[in-house]
């Protein structure tokens, strides 16, 4: 399972997300997509943790939390639909 993290500041780094989510368990991977043309962070990312229970705790705790001046949207990542643009890619 992967976690979708939305409404992020454009200044967030992978290390920032690693630090926040590590309070809830071992973070295996963090991915912050960037715009192909501008090379700018797109305002969302994905986090993968060691266990489903750690991910569920992080989701329950961080969804709606204020961080870096924004209210985070945190939930289970949904698989990308065939032919669509929305999928967690690791």
N, C-alpha and C positions, 0 to 999 in steps of 0.2 A: 504494500500500500504506500502511496505517496500522499503528501500533504500539499494542498494548494494554499499559498499565502498571497493575498491580494491587498490592494490599496497601500502599497509600500512607497516610501519616499524614494525618489530617484537617486538619492545619495547612499542608499543601503548597499552594503557589500555582502559577499558570501560569508565572510568572517563574522559580520554583524548577526546574520541569521543563525549561523552555527552557534554563536554565544547564547543567543536568546533561547533556542530550542534545546541546547545542551542541559538546561535546567530541568528538563523533563526526561532525559535519557541520552543514550548514545546516538549521535547524529552520524549517519552513514554517508549522506550526500546532500549537497545543496546546489541548486541550479537556478541562476537568474538569467532569463533570456534577454537578449539585447536586440534592438531594432537593426535590421540588416543594413539599412541606408545610413542612419544617423549614428549607429554604434552606441546609442543611449539605452540605459536600462528601461525596461518597459513597464515597471511598476508592479510586477508580480513575480513570484518564484515558486519553486518546489523544494520540499524537504523530505528526505527519506530517513527514517529512524530504524533502530535495531529490532523493535518489536511493535506489534499492533497496539499493545496496551500503552506503550510509551507515546505512540502517535495519537491515540485517543485522548490521553491525558493532556497532551500539548494542545490539541484541537479544542477541547472543552475549556481549557484555561485561557488560551490566547485569542480565541475568536471574539472580536469586538474590543479587544484591549487597545489602549492608546499607546503608541510607540513611535517615536521620532515625529511627533506632531500629527499623526494620522491614526485612524481607527482601523486596525487590521481586520481583514476578512480571512479566516482560517477554516478550511474544511478538507474533507477527503478529495483528492484529485480525481477527476473523472477521465476515463479513457477517451482519447481523441476519436471522433467519429470518422469513418471512412470518407475521404473527400473533403473533410472539414479542416478548420484551423485550430481546433481546441483539443489538446491532448497533452498529458504530462509526458515529456520526452526526456529520458535519462540515458 
